[in-house]
Amino acid sequence: MGETSQVTITFSEAVSGFTLADLTVANGTLSGLSSSDGGVTWTATLTPVIGITDATNVITLDNTGVQNAAGNTGTGTTDSNNYAIDTLRPTATIVIADTALKDGETSLVTITFSEAVLG
């Protein structure tokens, strides 16, 4: 939890007019959109939504929000590669086999997690 990922968007030539509003993000948000090479390559930070597990997510770019130096506006949409998100916290159940223990007795205790855990 608390992880982020850098997202890189690369155009075939420098573009202007590109903002976060041109991107639709599945199960997350983008921030810090910037370009350091005049508008060909852009980066942003992806922060996933908390409390979900989803193996099929993409970021979709609406190309109509950008234009090149000659004023030509992009067309259609472009999807990113797929990314998985798992920000769902594990849960646990605890079962005590003998719920009426007397002095000197022991009981098996079983702890079952909703997914594999470490530590």
N, C-alpha and C positions, 0 to 999 in steps of 0.2 A: 504494500500500500504506500501511497505517496510518490510513486514513480511517475516520471514523465518521459516523453520521447521527443526527439527532434524530428521534425517533418521537413523535407526538402521538396520544393516545387521548382521544376526546371522547364522554362519555356524555350522554344526554338529560336527566339530572338528577344531582345529587350521589350518589355511591356510597361504600360502605365495604367493607372486606374484600378490596380489590383488591391483589394482589401479583404479582410476576414469575412465580410458579408458575401463574398463570392464563393465561399467554401461551406459545404454542409458536412458536419462531422457526426459519424455514428458513435454514440455512447461516450462522448467526450467533448472537450472544448479546446480551441486553439487560442494562443496568445502570442504576442511579441513578433508579429509578422514583419520581416525586414529583408532588404536586399543589399548586398555589399558590392555588387558587380554591375550596377547600372540597370537592374531590372530583368536580368535573364534568370538568375537563380535566387530563390526566395526561401527563407527558413521561418519556422514557427515552432512553438512548443505545444505538444499534445498532452493534455491532462485528462485521464479517463474519469468517467463517472464512478462514484463510490457505490459499492453494493451490488454489482452485477457480474455475471460471467457470460461472455458471448464470444464465440470463436469466429464469427463472420462479421467483420466491420470494414468499411471503406470510407475514405474522405472523397467527396465529389466536388469538383471545380466547375462552376458555371463560367465557361469561357467568354460569354457575352459581356462580362464585366471588365474585360481588358482590351487594350488596343496597342498596336505597334506604333513606331515613330511616324509611319506614313498615314496613321489614322484608321487603319483597317481593324475592325472589331472582330474578336474571336467568335467562333460558333460552336454550338453543342456543349457537351460536358465531357470531363475526363475523370475517371476513377483512379484512386490510388491502389496499390497492392493491398491485399487483405491483412488485417491485424487482429489479434485476439486480445481480449481484456478479461482479467480475473481479479476483481477487487472485492469479491464476496468473502467475508470473514468466515472462517470455519466455525462450526458449532459442535457441541459435544453432548452426549447422553451418558449418564452414569447409572449402572444397574448393580445393586447389591443382592447377591444370590440369597442369603439368609438374612431376613429383616428382623429376626427375633433372637439376637445373639445373647448367650449367657456367659458368665465368667469362664474364661479359658477357651472359648470357642473362637473360630475364625470363619471368615466368609470370603468367597471369591467376589472381587469387585471388577466389573468390566466397564471400560471407558471406550466409547465408540465416537469417532470424529466423522464429520460430514465429508471430509476429504483427507488425503494424506497430509500430515503435519510434520514439522521439524521441531526439535527442542523439547 
